[in-house]
Amino acid sequence: MSNGQIPFLDLVTPHLELEEELVWVFRGVLETAGFIGGPLVEGFEREFATFCDAEYCIGVSSGTDALRFALIGAGVNAGDTVITVPNTFIATAEAISQAGARPDFVDIDERTYNMDPRKLQEYLETRCVRDSSTGKLLHHETRSPISAIVPVHLYGQPADMDLIVELAERYNLAVIEDACQAHGAEYFSSKANRWRRVGSMGHAAAFSFYPGKNLGACGEAGAVTTNDPDLAKKVRMLRDHGQSQKYHHEIEGYNGRLDAIQAGILQTKLKFLPDGNRKRRENAYRYNELFGSQAHLITAPYESPRAKAVYHLYVVRARYRDQLQKHLAQAQIATQIHYPIPLHLQQAYAIWGYKAGDFPVAERAAGEILSLPMYPHLEARQQERIAQAILEFFSTKANITSSRVPPQRSSFEIASS
């Protein structure tokens, strides 16, 4: 940037580049007064379904609504338990609890930060029992029915879906992908013997089009993708007050529709998404090369051979994370932490009785992860400057990892002490 600052995210440049096309969308809506639903929403839904290799796409008002509607549409009921991970944005758990269910967690894989299928299998085999009369899987302590699994494709890295789906089929559970950070990411399914797009592997998937996402609206927006026509029909009703047609309310629903202006903006930007994802991957590889000689100081993201990540976020792992973030801020390099406190230790979920130590991998990662600038317009010289600033931090006498410098306490350790 001209002022020497490297922003965490650049939302100005891409919108200025598309200004004429985006203004045209707005003018078209003004001329027709088609603000809700209509051809723009339907057109985007068709194109995004095709992009995700899914049969159906239902545009909604946010990613949170998308996940909530998908859960309800998949048959999650009040009093059920839904399994997810503790290291994600709270919207994942909010959608579960707002659907009437209780979120429960399994720990994550140390390298990908996604749901560890082995921990999921252990949970299903050791913490659950079959109801002899109904055959449903119940949590052995709460006796709550286990109804769904929500794997999160965190940071744009696909979760290990084959085993997750296999376990879900074994126990008759719905799989709802939280794909809110993973537009266009791909996973090689050994079972299908082909690459599959996120959003096409579970019973349904939820996407967020919050402005900072790889495909972002100019405001709030979201979508559900699915291959199930009945689920798609129910989500369409849920987003529109339960209506099957105007003033015919088959179920109690919500006001969760996608605005036509946002749909038109998303449809315009969708054709640029593959190139944007390509540039993000190139930037990730450049970071990896720059950090190659610093592997003993900083851990770059791990990408499985079975994944094509889209790097919504580029998240490194380092000791002395908080001091490093402060050093980068002083060097005019913006960073963020996604996420400093795991969900099971958030005050909002204190009622569920989780404690520090319940999910050690997620807790350990929370004290060490740091998100570096990542966006398609990020320049090579900016990445070189970021890497140099990190190297400078670790080479200074004040911050070098010597025996005199005690390990830092993470944010969640401080909060729970």
Protein Blocks (a to p, Z undefined) as FASTA:
>chain_A
ZZopacfbdcklmmmmmmmmmmmmmmmmmmnopaggcjklmmmmmmmmmmnopabdcddf
bfklmmmmmmmmnopaehiacdddfbdcfklmmmmmmnopacddddddfklopacfklmm
mmmmmmgccdfklopacdfklopacfbdcdddehhiacdfklmmmmmmmnopacdddfkl
mghiacddfklopacdehilmmbdcddfbfklmbdcebdddddddfbfklmmmmmmmmng
oiabghiafbdcdddbdcfklmmmmmmmmmmmmmmmmmmmmmmmmmmmmmmmmmmmoccd
dddfkbccehlbacdddehklmmmmmmmmnopacddddfbdfklgfklmmnopaehjlmm
lmmmmmmgccddddfklcfklmmmmmmmmmmmmmpmkloccfklccdddfklmmmZZ
